[in-house]
């Protein structure tokens, strides 16, 4: 039953899970962009 539950969750993510996934993806992109901005040489 546990396996079916996991499989079902993977196949049909809830609205909340989808929002959370999108927020995490946006958060990672913001972090990466901030790192790029910090690592850029100031004088170009």
Secondary structure, DSSP 8 states (H G I E B T S, - for coil): -HHHHHHHHHHS--HHHHHHHHHHHHHHHHHHHHHHHHHS-S--
